[in-house]
């Protein structure tokens, strides 16, 4: 069928086709649809022109569908169902029964407190749902992943946030230092001079060209720390610090949690440092989606409880 003929089809014609094939009568179709008999006769003629088939022919007991007409009845029923589905609002989201798999992008350092809390809430409120945490790294384009639907939302604390994404602030955290509890600096005190002279452990940047708030603040004052070693996973930090004299600069919540189970001391920064700002980002494509709204609410509630 040519596109010209396809363009002539509309919901009204499809409904007339379905009713004609169901009622097998122009008169009953007109009465059922509240239209005049000549109008239905004209539409039948149009349908015959479009389909190239008689659709209904006279039989012994009245009108009867042609073979093609019988096929069109099923197609018309399916077409009307599709149109009704398109015009109907999306089904209500029910967390308790949903089997949806959610995709959340988050840096590794949130795995200690926030992510377990999010998982706990999802497990409690949506026991049949899935949750996949995607690690952010320098080779992962999170903005593109949000746009394509690979991710539902992302948590991060980078300074340059894309303007085309929706943004909500989750929490803020103080910047502190972590060292081995036996490190001499624990008793001597951490001066700025010593901080800059020490060998630092730092995370591998999870965004290309991304400068951390620590290095950015130091650079603004013409200062630079000596990063001796880098690691891709925050979970390795306490293991490394327990075996070395390195210093690791991070958020207070992460440092305090590690210090509970490891021989690690948490020290204040020797230089004023702005707090780390953590945000949640999502794309316009899921802004009104009930299930993603629910996920964002869960993440926000978890952040509020963990970092209250």
N, C-alpha and C positions, 0 to 999 in steps of 0.2 A: 504494500500500500504506500502511495506517495505521501510525503510529508504534508502536502496540501490537503489531502483528504483527512489525514490524522488531525490536523488543526481544526477541522470542522466539528470534531467530537467535543462535547462538553458534558457536564454532569447531568443536565436536563435531558439531553438526547440519550445518554446511557440509562437513565431511569425509565424513560419511555420505552427503550428497547427491552429492558428487563421486564417491565409490566406487560408489554405486548406479548412477549414470549410466555409469560406466566398465565395471563388471562386468555390469550389466544383470541382476542376480540378487540377491535378498534373502539367499539362502543363502551365496553366495560373498562377499557384502559382510560378513555376520556373521563368517565364517571369517577374512577378511582383517583385519578390525578387532578380532578377538578378543572379540566380543560374541555374545549369544544371538540366534537368529533372531526370536523374539517381540519382543526389544528393537528390532531393526532395523525390523521391521514397524510397530511403534508410532511410530518416528521417521519412517518414510515417510509414515504417516498425518498426523503433525504437519506435515511438509513440504508435503503436499498442502493442508492447511488454510491454511498460511501463504501459499503461492503461488497457491492457487485453481486449481491444475492437477493432473492425474493424474500427471504427471512420467514414470511408466513404465506401459505398458499391455501386455497380453498380445498376442503376435504369433504367426506361424506357427512360428518357431524360438525361442520363449521371450519374455522381456520386451524391449520396444523403447521408446526414448524418444519422448515426444510432441514436437511441434515446439517447444513452450515448453521441454520438458525438454532438448532439444538446445542451446537457447540458455543454459539454466541451467548446463550443463556447463562452458561457457567462463567464465561468471561465477563459478562455484564455484572453478574453477582460479585465476582472477585474485584472488578474495577470499582464498584460502588463501595465495597468494603474497604478498599485501599483509600478511597477519597474520604470516607467517614473517619478512618484512622488518622489521616492527615489533619482533618479539621477538628478532631477531638483533642482535648488537653492530654498531656503526658500522664500516664498512670501515676498514682501517688506513690512516693518512695516510702517503703516500710523497712526500717533498719533491721528489725527483728527477723525478717524473712528474706532479705535481699541476699543474692549470691554473687553480687557484683564484685569484681576484683579492682581495688583501688590502687593507684600508682602515685607514690609520693617521693619527690626528690629531696634529699637532705645531705648536708656534709657529714662526714664521719664523726665529728666531735659531738654531735647531738645524740649519738647512739647510747651514751651513758645514762641519760636521764629522760629527755623528752620522748625519744622514739619508743622506748619501752612503755612509757605512760600512754602514748597514742595507741600502741598495740593492745594494751590492757583494756582501754575503753572500747576499741573496735571489737575486741573479742567478747566483751561483756554485753555490748548493745547490739552487735550484728554478728552473732556466732557463726553464721553461714557465709559471711563475706570473706574475701581475700584481701591482703594488703602486701604490696610489693614495695620495698624501699630501694630506690635507685641512688647509688652513690654518685656524688658530683665530683668530676675530675676535669682536668684541663682539656680533655678531648671530647667532652660531652656538651652539646649545645642545648642547654635546658630550655631556652626561649623557644627554639624550634620544636622541642619535644612537647612543650605545653600547647603549641599551636596545632600540632598534628594529633594530639590526644594521647601520645605515648605517656605523658604525665598528666595527672589531674591538678596537682599544685606542687610548689617547691618552697622549701625553707632555706634561708641563707642570710648572710650578713655583709654582702659585698656593698661597697659605697655607691657605685653607679648602677642604679636600677633602671631597667628598660621602661620607657614612658608608655608603651602600648599595653603593658600588663597591669592588671589590678593588683593593688598592694595593700597589705594590712600589717601594721606593726604588731609583733607578738610579745616581745619582752626585750629588756636590755640587761647587760651584765658587765660587771667590773673586770678590768684587765689586771691580772696578777702574774706572779712568777712561780714556777715549780722547780724545786731542786731536791737532790738527795738529802735526807735528814742529817746525814753525817758531813755534809758540805761545810767547809769553814765559814762560808758567808752566812750561815744560819746564826752563828754566835756573833760574828763581826758586824752584821748588818749589811744590807745591799745598797751601796752608793751608786750613783749614775756612772761614775768613773769605772767602778768595778763591773757594772752591768755591761758596759760597752766593751770592756776588755775580755770578758768571759766568752767561752765557746758556747754557742747556742744550738739547740735542737729546734727545728722548725718543721711545720707540716708542708708537704708538697702542695704548691698552689693548685686549687681546684678550678681555677678559671685562667685562661690564657691572658697574660698581661695584667693579671690581678695583683695589686699590692695590698698587703694586709694593713689593717688600721695601725698596727704597731710600727711597721716600717714607714708607713705614710706619715705618722706623727713625728717620728724621729727625723725623717727627711726634711720636714718643714722647719726644723731647728738646726739643720745642717749636720745631723748625727746619723750614724749607721752602726748597727750591731754586727757582730761577727758570727754569721751562720755557718757552723762547722759541719752539721749533718742535717739531713731532711728525711722524713718518713711519710709514707702515703696513708698510714692508718693511725688514728689517735689512740686506738687500743694498744699500740706498741709503746706509747709514751711512758707509762709507769715502769715497764720492763727495762727500758733504756735508762731512765733516770736512776733506777735502783742499782745500776751497774756502772754508771759514769758520773763525771763531775759537770755534765752539761746543764744548762738552764733552759727551761721551756716556758714561753710566755703565752698565756691563754686566758680563757674566761674563768671567773672565780668558781662558778658552779661545777665546771669540769674538774678543776684543780682540787676543790674540797672533796668531791666524790672519790677521786683517786687516793687522796691522803687518808681516807678511812681504812683502806685495805693495803696500803703500801707505805714503805718508809720514806715518805715524801713530806717536805715542808712547803707551806704556801706563804710566799712573801709578797708584800706590797710593791708595786712598781716604784722605782726611784725617781720617776718623772711623771708629771700630770699627763694622764692619758684619757681621751674621751671613752665613754662606755661603748661597748659593742652593741649595735642595734640589730636585732633579728626580725626578719620580715617573712611573711608568707605571700607568695605570688601565684597568680593564676590567669588564664587567658579568658577573653570575652566569650569564647565558644562554650565555656562551661559556667559562665557567671550565673546564669539562671537555672542551671541543672540542679534539681533537688538533691540528688545523691552526692554531688560534689559540694553543695552548700552544707550538707550534713558533715562531710569529711572535714571541711574547713572549720566548722563549729567544734568538732572533736579536737582538732589540732590546737585551736585557740584555748579551749577549756583545759587541755593538758598543759599548755604553756603557762596558763594562769596558776595552775596548782603547783607545778614544779618550780616556777620562778617567782612565787608570790613574795 
